[in-house]
């Protein structure tokens, strides 16, 4: 029975759950204006990578940086984007280095999942220094 179900499953659907924190957020945010899935995403990433101050601190930083807007953009300097306002100058290298290729996850700074996972991994290894204005 399991074999039949797996044969009928869309292969792209199966890949969409690869890696941690595969929480659907786009429809909830862009069509319904809800931030609950984004908050759940932050809590999930923090559980995996244990950022200083825990989920409460991570949620506070995201609220301060972007107001939970995945497409938030600040043109100051070379630009900052996403939920955690990553420097867009460094984003491509961060996404490449911190998001394993085996995960089916967007490398765009506009991807809430990518932006949060990269940010939480940085906070885990370096602390909240890069977000000193909000930390």
RAHUKA-V977656 format. One record per residue. N is the residue number from 1. D_LAST is the distance of its C-alpha to the last C-alpha in Angstrom with 1 decimal. Layout:
N&D_LAST, N&D_LAST
//
This chain:
1&50.3, 2&46.9, 3&48.4, 4&49.7, 5&46.3, 6&44.6, 7&47.3, 8&46.9, 9&43.1, 10&41.8, 11&40.5, 12&37.6, 13&36.6, 14&36.6, 15&34.4, 16&31.8, 17&30.7, 18&30.2, 19&27.1, 20&24.4, 21&22.9, 22&25.8, 23&24.9, 24&26.7, 25&24.5, 26&26.2, 27&29.0, 28&26.9, 29&24.5, 30&26.9, 31&30.0, 32&28.8, 33&25.5, 34&24.0, 35&20.4, 36&21.2, 37&22.0, 38&18.7, 39&16.9, 40&19.5, 41&18.7, 42&15.1, 43&16.4, 44&19.2, 45&17.2, 46&15.0, 47&18.4, 48&19.8, 49&17.2, 50&15.4, 51&11.8, 52&10.3, 53&9.7, 54&12.0, 55&12.5, 56&11.1, 57&7.4, 58&8.5, 59&10.3, 60&7.7, 61&5.8, 62&9.6, 63&10.7, 64&8.6, 65&9.6, 66&13.1, 67&14.1, 68&15.4, 69&17.8, 70&18.7, 71&20.6, 72&18.0, 73&18.8, 74&17.8, 75&20.7, 76&19.1, 77&20.3, 78&21.4, 79&19.5, 80&16.4, 81&17.1, 82&16.5, 83&14.1, 84&11.3, 85&12.8, 86&14.2, 87&16.3, 88&19.7, 89&21.3, 90&19.9, 91&19.9, 92&23.6, 93&23.3, 94&20.1, 95&21.9, 96&25.1, 97&23.7, 98&21.3, 99&23.4, 100&26.8, 101&29.8, 102&31.4, 103&28.9, 104&30.1, 105&26.8, 106&26.3, 107&24.9, 108&23.8, 109&20.3, 110&21.5, 111&21.9, 112&19.3, 113&20.2, 114&20.1, 115&16.8, 116&15.1, 117&17.0, 118&16.4, 119&12.6, 120&12.7, 121&15.3, 122&13.3, 123&10.4, 124&13.4, 125&15.1, 126&12.7, 127&9.4, 128&6.0, 129&7.5, 130&8.7, 131&5.7, 132&5.0, 133&6.0, 134&3.8, 135&0.0
//
